[in-house]
Amino acid sequence: MTSSAAAAQHLDDILVTARLQQAMSVAADLGIPDALADGPRSAAEVAGAIGADEGTLYRLLATLAAGGILHEDDDHRFGLTEAGTLLRSDVPGSKRDWAILNGKPYVREAWSNLEHSIRTGENAFGALHGESVWTWRASRPAEQANFNRAMADISGSAARAVAEAFDFGSLGTLVDVGGGTGTLLAAILQRHPGLRGILFDQPDVAGSQATAARLEREGVADRCETVGGSFFDSVSPGAGGYLMKSILHDWKDEDSIRILRTIREASLPTSRLFVVEVVLGAPNEGLADRILDLHMLVMLGGRERSEGEWRSLFERGGWQLTEVRPTATRFRILVGSRD
């Protein structure tokens, strides 16, 4: 293949990726990976299990097989690949709800408005809907529930790596600011049995049945308090450590600084800050992280940041970035102190 032909093929591969993502999202939402959990099945068998048209379902399954999500054998039976297995609802590290979220119409519509963001610097979702995605989802319980599950998916895949990357047990008490339903905090508490936790999030999340059930299921409910509130106003005071995962990338610098200062006001002179985020790398690499950066722009008006940008943000928020600790995942732990 000539270099020009290879370049054209590269572009063609990129152009079909969005379609493959949508096909994967639909498959996850239909429950196809769960229907294949016990082994390969024909399109007719899967169609009967999920309530779909056999002919069009075969076309979807064949496309997913070409994309490496499924495998089609010589008898036209479809089984899960290693990647496809992660779309099941019942496996550790499941990405099912994250895949469903990325196929939602409101997410696709925001990305379709990317040009507006690039020309104006404005949040694409807000420009389309006249409100933030937070308030939009708050009035749509089903969408909010899917989002919460998707965030738990992401936290679940990184939770063990984060829990193992630092001696959180020496902190006494750790506040997970914006901790959702407790996936990450529960993993840290399991890893460090002498630690006490405070899960801080919006009242409807911190006080939800899903949060209580998760903490009970993980065996940490007796060591974890739940507190509802806004991290722009105040957080639980006097803890040895404050943790945030995938929170600050949701916000512009000025809002992130407000959050950091709120935590500083609640902290002790000896408190440590742990910010679990992506750190943008060198030019010409890290495509997934760069795509995530654009996703933050179109959905929330936020951004991913380089190490230098994180260091500056910490300083303006009243913290010193003392360490950037890697984990076994794409996330880094940015460790801060007050001095």
Sequence and secondary structure as in RCSB ss.txt:
>XXXX:A:sequence
MTSSAAAAQHLDDILVTARLQQAMSVAADLGIPDALADGPRSAAEVAGAIGADEGTLYRLLATLAAGGILHEDDD
HRFGLTEAGTLLRSDVPGSKRDWAILNGKPYVREAWSNLEHSIRTGENAFGALHGESVWTWRASRPAEQANFNRA
MADISGSAARAVAEAFDFGSLGTLVDVGGGTGTLLAAILQRHPGLRGILFDQPDVAGSQATAARLEREGVADRCE
TVGGSFFDSVSPGAGGYLMKSILHDWKDEDSIRILRTIREASLPTSRLFVVEVVLGAPNEGLADRILDLHMLVML
GGRERSEGEWRSLFERGGWQLTEVRPTATRFRILVGSRD
>XXXX:A:secstr
  HHHHHHHHHHHHHHHHHHHHHHHHHHHHTHHHHTTTS EEHHHHHHHHT  HHHHHHHHHHHHHTTSEEE TT
SEEEE HHHHTTSTTSTT  HHHHHHHTSHHHHHHHHTHHHHHHH   HHHHHHSS HHHHHHT HHHHHHHHHH
HHHHHHHHHHHHHHHS GGGGSEEEEET TTSHHHHHHHHH TT EEEEEE HHHHTSHHHHHHHHHTT GGGEE
EEE  TTT    S SEEEEES GGGS HHHHHHHHHHHHHHS TT EEEEEE EE STT  HHHHHHHHHHHHHH
S   EEHHHHHHHHHHTT EEEEEEE SSS EEEEEE  
